[in-house]
Amino acid sequence: MQITSIVLQVILALGFLMFGLMKIVGAKQMVQEFQRYGYSQGFRVFSGLIEVIGAVGMIVGIWKPQFAALAGILLAATMIGALITHIRMKDPVKNLGAPFILLILSIVVAIINLNSLV
C-alpha cells in the first residue's frame, strides 16, 4: 500500500501544484472561471494557496505520512467545494470528472495514511 500511496501522492501533488499556481498567478482561464462562478479574485488566490499547501503536504507525506493524511483531507474538502460549485453552476457532467477523480484519489491517500494520525 505504501507504494500505491506514494504514486497517488505524486500525481496529486503535480496536479494540485499546477492548478494552484495557475490560480495564484492569475492565469486568464482561472480569472474568467472565478468570475463566472461569482467568486472574488481574492478567493481565487486563496483556493490556489490551499491547493499548493495540499500539494506540498502530499510531497512531505512521502516521508511523514501524517502530512499525506492531512493533505488528503484538505484536498478532498477542496474538491467537494469544487463539485458543489460546478453543480450550482449547472455545468455539464464532463466538468465534474476531474474534481470527482481528484476527490476520490485524495480520500484514498487520506485513508491509506490515516493510521499515522493516531
NUPA-250630 format. One record per atom (N, C-alpha, C, O): residue number from 0; residue in three letters; atom name; x, y, z. Coordinates in pm, whole numbers, plus 50000, padded with zeros to 5 digits. Layout:
# residues N
NODE seq type atom  east north    up
NODE NUM  ALA   CA     X     Y     Z
...
# end
This chain:
# residues 118
NODE seq type atom  east north    up
NODE   0  MET    N 50081 49880 50000
NODE   0  MET   CA 50000 50000 50000
NODE   0  MET    C 50085 50126 50000
NODE   0  MET    O 50044 50230 49947
NODE   1  GLN    N 50203 50118 50058
NODE   1  GLN   CA 50290 50235 50067
NODE   1  GLN    C 50326 50288 49929
NODE   1  GLN    O 50322 50409 49906
NODE   2  ILE    N 50360 50199 49837
NODE   2  ILE   CA 50397 50243 49702
NODE   2  ILE    C 50277 50303 49632
NODE   2  ILE    O 50290 50403 49561
NODE   3  THR    N 50159 50242 49649
NODE   3  THR   CA 50037 50296 49590
NODE   3  THR    C 50013 50438 49639
NODE   3  THR    O 49983 50528 49561
NODE   4  SER    N 50028 50457 49769
NODE   4  SER   CA 50007 50589 49826
NODE   4  SER    C 50107 50689 49771
NODE   4  SER    O 50069 50801 49736
NODE   5  ILE    N 50232 50652 49762
NODE   5  ILE   CA 50335 50744 49712
NODE   5  ILE    C 50306 50784 49567
NODE   5  ILE    O 50320 50901 49531
NODE   6  VAL    N 50267 50687 49485
NODE   6  VAL   CA 50235 50717 49344
NODE   6  VAL    C 50118 50815 49338
NODE   6  VAL    O 50122 50913 49263
NODE   7  LEU    N 50013 50788 49416
NODE   7  LEU   CA 49898 50878 49418
NODE   7  LEU    C 49935 51016 49471
NODE   7  LEU    O 49888 51118 49421
NODE   8  GLN    N 50020 51020 49573
NODE   8  GLN   CA 50063 51147 49630
NODE   8  GLN    C 50137 51231 49527
NODE   8  GLN    O 50116 51352 49517
NODE   9  VAL    N 50225 51168 49450
NODE   9  VAL   CA 50300 51242 49348
NODE   9  VAL    C 50206 51293 49239
NODE   9  VAL    O 50218 51408 49195
NODE  10  ILE    N 50112 51210 49196
NODE  10  ILE   CA 50014 51252 49094
NODE  10  ILE    C 49932 51370 49145
NODE  10  ILE    O 49915 51471 49076
NODE  11  LEU    N 49881 51356 49267
NODE  11  LEU   CA 49801 51464 49326
NODE  11  LEU    C 49884 51591 49345
NODE  11  LEU    O 49837 51701 49318
NODE  12  ALA    N 50007 51575 49392
NODE  12  ALA   CA 50093 51691 49414
NODE  12  ALA    C 50116 51766 49284
NODE  12  ALA    O 50107 51889 49280
NODE  13  LEU    N 50147 51695 49177
NODE  13  LEU   CA 50172 51761 49049
NODE  13  LEU    C 50048 51833 48998
NODE  13  LEU    O 50056 51948 48954
NODE  14  GLY    N 49934 51766 49006
NODE  14  GLY   CA 49810 51826 48958
NODE  14  GLY    C 49770 51949 49038
NODE  14  GLY    O 49740 52054 48981
NODE  15  PHE    N 49771 51936 49171
NODE  15  PHE   CA 49730 52048 49254
NODE  15  PHE    C 49832 52161 49252
NODE  15  PHE    O 49795 52278 49264
NODE  16  LEU    N 49958 52128 49236
NODE  16  LEU   CA 50060 52233 49225
NODE  16  LEU    C 50037 52314 49097
NODE  16  LEU    O 50043 52437 49099
NODE  17  MET    N 50010 52244 48988
NODE  17  MET   CA 49988 52312 48861
NODE  17  MET    C 49863 52402 48868
NODE  17  MET    O 49871 52520 48835
NODE  18  PHE    N 49750 52346 48911
NODE  18  PHE   CA 49626 52424 48914
NODE  18  PHE    C 49632 52532 49021
NODE  18  PHE    O 49579 52641 49002
NODE  19  GLY    N 49695 52502 49134
NODE  19  GLY   CA 49708 52602 49239
NODE  19  GLY    C 49790 52722 49194
NODE  19  GLY    O 49752 52836 49219
NODE  20  LEU    N 49901 52695 49128
NODE  20  LEU   CA 49985 52805 49079
NODE  20  LEU    C 49914 52885 48970
NODE  20  LEU    O 49930 53007 48962
NODE  21  MET    N 49835 52817 48886
NODE  21  MET   CA 49758 52888 48784
NODE  21  MET    C 49660 52985 48849
NODE  21  MET    O 49638 53096 48799
NODE  22  LYS    N 49601 52943 48960
NODE  22  LYS   CA 49509 53032 49032
NODE  22  LYS    C 49584 53148 49096
NODE  22  LYS    O 49540 53263 49089
NODE  23  ILE    N 49694 53118 49158
NODE  23  ILE   CA 49771 53222 49229
NODE  23  ILE    C 49823 53329 49134
NODE  23  ILE    O 49810 53448 49162
NODE  24  VAL    N 49881 53288 49022
NODE  24  VAL   CA 49939 53385 48930
NODE  24  VAL    C 49834 53454 48843
NODE  24  VAL    O 49865 53550 48773
NODE  25  GLY    N 49711 53405 48847
NODE  25  GLY   CA 49603 53470 48773
NODE  25  GLY    C 49598 53434 48626
NODE  25  GLY    O 49578 53520 48541
NODE  26  ALA    N 49616 53305 48596
NODE  26  ALA   CA 49602 53261 48457
NODE  26  ALA    C 49464 53303 48407
NODE  26  ALA    O 49365 53293 48479
NODE  27  LYS    N 49459 53349 48284
NODE  27  LYS   CA 49336 53405 48225
NODE  27  LYS    C 49216 53312 48245
NODE  27  LYS    O 49108 53357 48283
NODE  28  GLN    N 49236 53184 48219
NODE  28  GLN   CA 49128 53086 48232
NODE  28  GLN    C 49075 53083 48376
NODE  28  GLN    O 48953 53078 48396
NODE  29  MET    N 49163 53086 48474
NODE  29  MET   CA 49121 53081 48614
NODE  29  MET    C 49048 53209 48654
NODE  29  MET    O 48947 53205 48725
NODE  30  VAL    N 49098 53322 48609
NODE  30  VAL   CA 49033 53450 48639
NODE  30  VAL    C 48891 53450 48584
NODE  30  VAL    O 48796 53488 48652
NODE  31  GLN    N 48877 53406 48458
NODE  31  GLN   CA 48745 53402 48395
NODE  31  GLN    C 48651 53304 48465
NODE  31  GLN    O 48533 53334 48485
NODE  32  GLU    N 48703 53187 48502
NODE  32  GLU   CA 48618 53088 48569
NODE  32  GLU    C 48568 53140 48704
NODE  32  GLU    O 48450 53123 48736
NODE  33  PHE    N 48653 53201 48782
NODE  33  PHE   CA 48611 53251 48913
NODE  33  PHE    C 48511 53366 48897
NODE  33  PHE    O 48422 53382 48981
NODE  34  GLN    N 48525 53446 48792
NODE  34  GLN   CA 48426 53550 48764
NODE  34  GLN    C 48292 53485 48731
NODE  34  GLN    O 48187 53528 48778
NODE  35  ARG    N 48297 53381 48648
NODE  35  ARG   CA 48174 53310 48609
NODE  35  ARG    C 48105 53248 48730
NODE  35  ARG    O 47982 53246 48738
NODE  36  TYR    N 48184 53198 48824
NODE  36  TYR   CA 48127 53136 48945
NODE  36  TYR    C 48071 53241 49041
NODE  36  TYR    O 47995 53208 49132
NODE  37  GLY    N 48108 53367 49020
NODE  37  GLY   CA 48065 53471 49112
NODE  37  GLY    C 48153 53481 49236
NODE  37  GLY    O 48112 53538 49338
NODE  38  TYR    N 48273 53424 49227
NODE  38  TYR   CA 48368 53429 49339
NODE  38  TYR    C 48466 53544 49318
NODE  38  TYR    O 48497 53581 49205
NODE  39  SER    N 48514 53598 49428
NODE  39  SER   CA 48610 53709 49419
NODE  39  SER    C 48747 53657 49372
NODE  39  SER    O 48776 53538 49382
NODE  40  GLN    N 48827 53749 49323
NODE  40  GLN   CA 48962 53712 49282
NODE  40  GLN    C 49048 53681 49404
NODE  40  GLN    O 49144 53604 49394
NODE  41  GLY    N 49015 53738 49518
NODE  41  GLY   CA 49083 53702 49642
NODE  41  GLY    C 49059 53557 49678
NODE  41  GLY    O 49149 53488 49727
NODE  42  PHE    N 48937 53509 49654
NODE  42  PHE   CA 48906 53369 49680
NODE  42  PHE    C 48981 53278 49584
NODE  42  PHE    O 49021 53168 49619
NODE  43  ARG    N 49000 53327 49460
NODE  43  ARG   CA 49078 53250 49361
NODE  43  ARG    C 49219 53228 49414
NODE  43  ARG    O 49271 53116 49410
NODE  44  VAL    N 49282 53334 49464
NODE  44  VAL   CA 49418 53323 49518
NODE  44  VAL    C 49418 53233 49641
NODE  44  VAL    O 49507 53149 49657
NODE  45  PHE    N 49319 53251 49729
NODE  45  PHE   CA 49309 53168 49850
NODE  45  PHE    C 49298 53021 49813
NODE  45  PHE    O 49368 52937 49870
NODE  46  SER    N 49210 52988 49719
NODE  46  SER   CA 49194 52847 49681
NODE  46  SER    C 49321 52793 49616
NODE  46  SER    O 49354 52676 49632
NODE  47  GLY    N 49391 52878 49542
NODE  47  GLY   CA 49520 52837 49485
NODE  47  GLY    C 49621 52807 49593
NODE  47  GLY    O 49695 52709 49584
NODE  48  LEU    N 49626 52891 49696
NODE  48  LEU   CA 49718 52866 49809
NODE  48  LEU    C 49684 52735 49880
NODE  48  LEU    O 49774 52659 49917
NODE  49  ILE    N 49555 52709 49899
NODE  49  ILE   CA 49514 52584 49964
NODE  49  ILE    C 49561 52464 49880
NODE  49  ILE    O 49609 52365 49935
NODE  50  GLU    N 49548 52474 49749
NODE  50  GLU   CA 49591 52364 49662
NODE  50  GLU    C 49742 52346 49666
NODE  50  GLU    O 49790 52232 49668
NODE  51  VAL    N 49817 52454 49668
NODE  51  VAL   CA 49964 52444 49676
NODE  51  VAL    C 50005 52385 49812
NODE  51  VAL    O 50093 52301 49819
NODE  52  ILE    N 49940 52430 49919
NODE  52  ILE   CA 49970 52374 50052
NODE  52  ILE    C 49940 52224 50053
NODE  52  ILE    O 50018 52146 50107
NODE  53  GLY    N 49827 52185 49994
NODE  53  GLY   CA 49794 52043 49985
NODE  53  GLY    C 49897 51965 49905
NODE  53  GLY    O 49933 51853 49941
NODE  54  ALA    N 49944 52024 49795
NODE  54  ALA   CA 50046 51959 49712
NODE  54  ALA    C 50175 51940 49791
NODE  54  ALA    O 50237 51833 49785
NODE  55  VAL    N 50216 52043 49864
NODE  55  VAL   CA 50338 52032 49946
NODE  55  VAL    C 50318 51924 50053
NODE  55  VAL    O 50409 51846 50081
NODE  56  GLY    N 50199 51921 50113
NODE  56  GLY   CA 50169 51816 50212
NODE  56  GLY    C 50179 51677 50154
NODE  56  GLY    O 50224 51584 50221
NODE  57  MET    N 50138 51661 50030
NODE  57  MET   CA 50148 51529 49964
NODE  57  MET    C 50295 51490 49947
NODE  57  MET    O 50331 51374 49969
NODE  58  ILE    N 50378 51584 49908
NODE  58  ILE   CA 50520 51553 49889
NODE  58  ILE    C 50588 51524 50022
NODE  58  ILE    O 50660 51425 50035
NODE  59  VAL    N 50566 51610 50121
NODE  59  VAL   CA 50624 51588 50254
NODE  59  VAL    C 50573 51455 50310
NODE  59  VAL    O 50644 51385 50382
NODE  60  GLY    N 50449 51421 50275
NODE  60  GLY   CA 50387 51297 50322
NODE  60  GLY    C 50456 51170 50275
NODE  60  GLY    O 50433 51063 50330
NODE  61  ILE    N 50541 51182 50175
NODE  61  ILE   CA 50617 51063 50133
NODE  61  ILE    C 50707 51017 50247
NODE  61  ILE    O 50728 50897 50266
NODE  62  TRP    N 50760 51112 50325
NODE  62  TRP   CA 50848 51080 50437
NODE  62  TRP    C 50776 51086 50572
NODE  62  TRP    O 50814 51017 50667
NODE  63  LYS    N 50674 51169 50579
NODE  63  LYS   CA 50596 51187 50703
NODE  63  LYS    C 50449 51162 50668
NODE  63  LYS    O 50378 51256 50632
NODE  64  PRO    N 50402 51038 50679
NODE  64  PRO   CA 50267 51001 50633
NODE  64  PRO    C 50153 51084 50693
NODE  64  PRO    O 50048 51097 50631
NODE  65  GLN    N 50174 51139 50812
NODE  65  GLN   CA 50067 51220 50871
NODE  65  GLN    C 50037 51343 50785
NODE  65  GLN    O 49924 51390 50781
NODE  66  PHE    N 50138 51395 50716
NODE  66  PHE   CA 50116 51508 50626
NODE  66  PHE    C 50032 51466 50505
NODE  66  PHE    O 49948 51542 50458
NODE  67  ALA    N 50056 51345 50456
NODE  67  ALA   CA 49976 51296 50343
NODE  67  ALA    C 49830 51279 50384
NODE  67  ALA    O 49739 51311 50308
NODE  68  ALA    N 49808 51228 50505
NODE  68  ALA   CA 49671 51211 50554
NODE  68  ALA    C 49601 51346 50566
NODE  68  ALA    O 49488 51362 50520
NODE  69  LEU    N 49668 51443 50626
NODE  69  LEU   CA 49608 51576 50642
NODE  69  LEU    C 49587 51645 50508
NODE  69  LEU    O 49484 51708 50485
NODE  70  ALA    N 49685 51633 50418
NODE  70  ALA   CA 49672 51692 50285
NODE  70  ALA    C 49558 51627 50208
NODE  70  ALA    O 49485 51694 50136
NODE  71  GLY    N 49543 51496 50224
NODE  71  GLY   CA 49432 51426 50158
NODE  71  GLY    C 49297 51479 50204
NODE  71  GLY    O 49207 51498 50124
NODE  72  ILE    N 49284 51502 50335
NODE  72  ILE   CA 49160 51556 50390
NODE  72  ILE    C 49136 51698 50337
NODE  72  ILE    O 49026 51732 50295
NODE  73  LEU    N 49241 51781 50340
NODE  73  LEU   CA 49230 51919 50292
NODE  73  LEU    C 49189 51924 50145
NODE  73  LEU    O 49099 51999 50107
NODE  74  LEU    N 49255 51844 50064
NODE  74  LEU   CA 49227 51846 49921
NODE  74  LEU    C 49092 51784 49889
NODE  74  LEU    O 49025 51827 49795
NODE  75  ALA    N 49051 51684 49966
NODE  75  ALA   CA 48917 51626 49946
NODE  75  ALA    C 48811 51731 49975
NODE  75  ALA    O 48714 51744 49900
NODE  76  ALA    N 48829 51806 50083
NODE  76  ALA   CA 48734 51912 50116
NODE  76  ALA    C 48729 52018 50005
NODE  76  ALA    O 48623 52069 49971
NODE  77  THR    N 48845 52049 49952
NODE  77  THR   CA 48852 52147 49842
NODE  77  THR    C 48777 52096 49719
NODE  77  THR    O 48708 52173 49653
NODE  78  MET    N 48792 51968 49689
NODE  78  MET   CA 48724 51912 49573
NODE  78  MET    C 48573 51900 49595
NODE  78  MET    O 48496 51907 49499
NODE  79  ILE    N 48530 51882 49719
NODE  79  ILE   CA 48386 51884 49747
NODE  79  ILE    C 48333 52024 49714
NODE  79  ILE    O 48226 52037 49655
NODE  80  GLY    N 48408 52126 49754
NODE  80  GLY   CA 48369 52262 49720
NODE  80  GLY    C 48364 52285 49569
NODE  80  GLY    O 48274 52352 49519
NODE  81  ALA    N 48461 52229 49499
NODE  81  ALA   CA 48464 52243 49352
NODE  81  ALA    C 48343 52175 49290
NODE  81  ALA    O 48281 52229 49198
NODE  82  LEU    N 48310 52056 49339
NODE  82  LEU   CA 48193 51984 49285
NODE  82  LEU    C 48064 52061 49312
NODE  82  LEU    O 47978 52072 49225
NODE  83  ILE    N 48051 52115 49433
NODE  83  ILE   CA 47932 52194 49466
NODE  83  ILE    C 47922 52314 49373
NODE  83  ILE    O 47813 52348 49326
NODE  84  THR    N 48035 52379 49347
NODE  84  THR   CA 48035 52495 49257
NODE  84  THR    C 47989 52455 49118
NODE  84  THR    O 47904 52523 49059
NODE  85  HIS    N 48043 52346 49064
NODE  85  HIS   CA 48005 52303 48929
NODE  85  HIS    C 47858 52264 48922
NODE  85  HIS    O 47790 52294 48824
NODE  86  ILE    N 47809 52199 49027
NODE  86  ILE   CA 47667 52160 49030
NODE  86  ILE    C 47579 52285 49040
NODE  86  ILE    O 47478 52296 48970
NODE  87  ARG    N 47618 52379 49125
NODE  87  ARG   CA 47543 52504 49143
NODE  87  ARG    C 47535 52582 49011
NODE  87  ARG    O 47434 52644 48980
NODE  88  MET    N 47645 52576 48934
NODE  88  MET   CA 47650 52648 48806
NODE  88  MET    C 47581 52571 48693
NODE  88  MET    O 47573 52618 48580
NODE  89  LYS    N 47532 52451 48726
NODE  89  LYS   CA 47468 52364 48626
NODE  89  LYS    C 47562 52335 48509
NODE  89  LYS    O 47521 52330 48393
NODE  90  ASP    N 47690 52316 48543
NODE  90  ASP   CA 47789 52281 48442
NODE  90  ASP    C 47760 52141 48387
NODE  90  ASP    O 47696 52060 48454
NODE  91  PRO    N 47807 52114 48265
NODE  91  PRO   CA 47789 51979 48210
NODE  91  PRO    C 47861 51875 48296
NODE  91  PRO    O 47958 51905 48365
NODE  92  VAL    N 47810 51754 48291
NODE  92  VAL   CA 47866 51645 48372
NODE  92  VAL    C 48016 51627 48345
NODE  92  VAL    O 48090 51591 48437
NODE  93  LYS    N 48061 51652 48223
NODE  93  LYS   CA 48203 51635 48192
NODE  93  LYS    C 48291 51726 48278
NODE  93  LYS    O 48407 51693 48303
NODE  94  ASN    N 48238 51839 48324
NODE  94  ASN   CA 48315 51929 48410
NODE  94  ASN    C 48329 51876 48553
NODE  94  ASN    O 48410 51927 48630
NODE  95  LEU    N 48250 51775 48587
NODE  95  LEU   CA 48257 51717 48721
NODE  95  LEU    C 48362 51606 48729
NODE  95  LEU    O 48401 51565 48839
NODE  96  GLY    N 48409 51559 48615
NODE  96  GLY   CA 48501 51445 48611
NODE  96  GLY    C 48630 51466 48687
NODE  96  GLY    O 48664 51387 48775
NODE  97  ALA    N 48703 51571 48654
NODE  97  ALA   CA 48833 51594 48718
NODE  97  ALA    C 48820 51617 48869
NODE  97  ALA    O 48892 51554 48945
NODE  98  PRO    N 48728 51706 48914
NODE  98  PRO   CA 48717 51723 49060
NODE  98  PRO    C 48674 51594 49131
NODE  98  PRO    O 48718 51566 49243
NODE  99  PHE    N 48589 51515 49066
NODE  99  PHE   CA 48544 51390 49127
NODE  99  PHE    C 48660 51291 49141
NODE  99  PHE    O 48677 51229 49246
NODE 100  ILE    N 48739 51276 49036
NODE 100  ILE   CA 48854 51185 49041
NODE 100  ILE    C 48955 51232 49145
NODE 100  ILE    O 49007 51152 49222
NODE 101  LEU    N 48982 51363 49148
NODE 101  LEU   CA 49076 51416 49248
NODE 101  LEU    C 49021 51398 49390
NODE 101  LEU    O 49098 51374 49483
NODE 102  LEU    N 48890 51409 49407
NODE 102  LEU   CA 48827 51384 49537
NODE 102  LEU    C 48852 51240 49581
NODE 102  LEU    O 48895 51216 49693
NODE 103  ILE    N 48824 51146 49493
NODE 103  ILE   CA 48841 51004 49526
NODE 103  ILE    C 48988 50973 49557
NODE 103  ILE    O 49016 50906 49656
NODE 104  LEU    N 49080 51021 49475
NODE 104  LEU   CA 49222 50995 49498
NODE 104  LEU    C 49269 51057 49629
NODE 104  LEU    O 49350 50997 49701
NODE 105  SER    N 49220 51176 49661
NODE 105  SER   CA 49257 51241 49787
NODE 105  SER    C 49205 51162 49907
NODE 105  SER    O 49275 51147 50007
NODE 106  ILE    N 49083 51110 49896
NODE 106  ILE   CA 49026 51028 50003
NODE 106  ILE    C 49106 50900 50020
NODE 106  ILE    O 49133 50858 50132
NODE 107  VAL    N 49144 50838 49909
NODE 107  VAL   CA 49223 50714 49916
NODE 107  VAL    C 49356 50740 49988
NODE 107  VAL    O 49395 50662 50076
NODE 108  VAL    N 49425 50847 49952
NODE 108  VAL   CA 49551 50880 50019
NODE 108  VAL    C 49528 50906 50167
NODE 108  VAL    O 49606 50860 50252
NODE 109  ALA    N 49423 50979 50199
NODE 109  ALA   CA 49393 51007 50340
NODE 109  ALA    C 49368 50877 50418
NODE 109  ALA    O 49419 50859 50528
NODE 110  ILE    N 49291 50787 50359
NODE 110  ILE   CA 49260 50661 50428
NODE 110  ILE    C 49383 50575 50445
NODE 110  ILE    O 49405 50520 50553
NODE 111  ILE    N 49464 50564 50341
NODE 111  ILE   CA 49586 50482 50349
NODE 111  ILE    C 49677 50534 50460
NODE 111  ILE    O 49741 50454 50530
NODE 112  ASN    N 49684 50665 50477
NODE 112  ASN   CA 49777 50724 50573
NODE 112  ASN    C 49713 50764 50706
NODE 112  ASN    O 49778 50824 50790
NODE 113  LEU    N 49586 50730 50724
NODE 113  LEU   CA 49513 50771 50843
NODE 113  LEU    C 49574 50717 50973
NODE 113  LEU    O 49571 50785 51075
NODE 114  ASN    N 49628 50597 50968
NODE 114  ASN   CA 49688 50538 51090
NODE 114  ASN    C 49801 50623 51145
NODE 114  ASN    O 49831 50616 51264
NODE 115  SER    N 49865 50701 51060
NODE 115  SER   CA 49977 50783 51106
NODE 115  SER    C 49931 50900 51192
NODE 115  SER    O 50011 50960 51264
NODE 116  LEU    N 49801 50933 51186
NODE 116  LEU   CA 49749 51042 51267
NODE 116  LEU    C 49718 51000 51410
NODE 116  LEU    O 49706 51084 51500
NODE 117  VAL    N 49705 50870 51431
NODE 117  VAL   CA 49666 50819 51564
NODE 117  VAL    C 49788 50796 51651
NODE 117  VAL    O 49775 50754 51766
# end
